[in-house]
Amino acid sequence: MFTILPTQLGAGAMFVVCGVALWIGGRLERGLAVATILAWVGSAFVEIQDHSITQWGIFAVDVVYLGVLAGLAVFDRRVWLLFMAAFQLLIVLTHIAFAMDRSLKQWGFFSAYYLWSYAELVAFAIGLAALAWRRRVRREG
């Protein structure tokens, strides 16, 4: 499952960000934290150990997660949520690019995959920081 260092670091960061969301977040942030955890763990369970072939199981999980993010972004106009959906779209497009062009190297696929995943977590963390800041301003003002 989480056998290489970038995956372990990403999983750790994901659990920290989602833990903070579950602790301080509102309904949207908590639901998104649960969806994010399910997507990351689900991807780990459906990963095929042969990294020379397309990861169709992870692709399916990522498409479903993109649907969740896009649906939330349609009904909630938080900028950080739009960025999360955009980064998830880039993850899905990375899958498609690798499936269409077999000359791409698997390390390139996973490098891009990790980059967009981490960017997505940064957007979520920024959203949580903004939420905490707004709450603090309201209490003090």
N, C-alpha and C positions, 0 to 999 in steps of 0.2 A: 504494500500500500504506500506509505510515505517513506520510501527507501533512500531517496537522494536528498542532498542538502537543500537545494532550492525548493523542493516540495515540502520539506520539513519546516523551513523558514516561512514559506507561504502559508502553510497550515497553522503555524504558531501565530503569525500576524492575523490570519483570518479569525482564529478563535479569540484573540484579544479584542479585535474590532467588534466582532459579533457579541462578545461578552459585555463590552461597554454599551453596545446598542440595547442588549437585553436589560441592562442595569439602569441606564438613564433615558433610553429612548421612549418615544411615544408608540402608539399602536403601529404606525407605518414602519418605524425603525425596528421594532421587535419582530414584526412579520418578515421584514426583509432580512433580518439576522437569521431567522429560522430557515428561510428559503436559501440563503447563502450557504449556511452550514449543510443543508441537505444537498445542494448542488455540488459542493466540494467533496463531501463524503461519497455521494452517489457516483461522481466521476472516478474517484479512487477505486470503487468497487467494480465498475464496468471496464476499467482500463485493461487492455490486452497487453501482455508482457512482451509480445513481439512488436517492437517499436518501428519496424520497417513497413507496417501496413497502416492503413487509415483507422483511426480510433473512432469507429462509428457509434459505439456506446457513449463515449464522452461527448461526441457531437450531438447525440440525441438529448443528453442531459443539458448541454449548453444551449440548445435551441429552446428547450422548455424554460430554462432560466432567463433567456433573452425575452421570451414571451411575458414572464412575470415582471421583469424590469420595464419593458415597453408598456405594459398595461398600467403599471404604477405611474410611469412618467406621463402617460396620457391624462391621468386623472389628478395628478399632483405636480405642480409646477416648480418643484425644487430643482435648482440648477445642478446640484451634486447628483441627483437621481438621473438627470439627463446624461451626465457624464458616465455614470455607471452603465446605463443602457448602451451608450456609444461604445464604451470599452468592451462590453459583452458582444456587441455586434462585430467588433474587430476580432474577437475570439472565434466567433462563428465563421467569419470570412477567412480566418487563418485555416480552419478545418477544410473549408471548401477549396482554398488555394492548394493545400497539400493533396487533397483527393484528386484534383484536376491535373496537377503537374507532379508526376512521380519523380522528376529529377530533383525536386527540392529535398534537401537533407532533413532527416528527422530532428537533428539537433536544432536546426533553424525553426522548425515547427514548434518545438517545446520552448525555445528561447522566446519566440514571439508570444506563445501562450502564457508563459510566466510573466512577461512584461505587461501584457494587457490585464492579466489577473491582479497583479500588484497595483497597477494604476487604478483598477476598479476599487480595490480596498482603500487606497488613498482617498478616492472620491467619497467613499462611505465615511471614512474617518473625518474628513473635512466637514461633511454634513453633520456628523455628531458633534464636532467642535462648535459649529455654528449654532446648533440647537442649544448646547450648554451655555454659550455666550448670550444668546437671546433670552434664555431663562434668567440668567444672572442680571442682565440689564433690566428686565421687568421687575425683579425683586428689589433692586436698588433704586429704580426710578419711580 
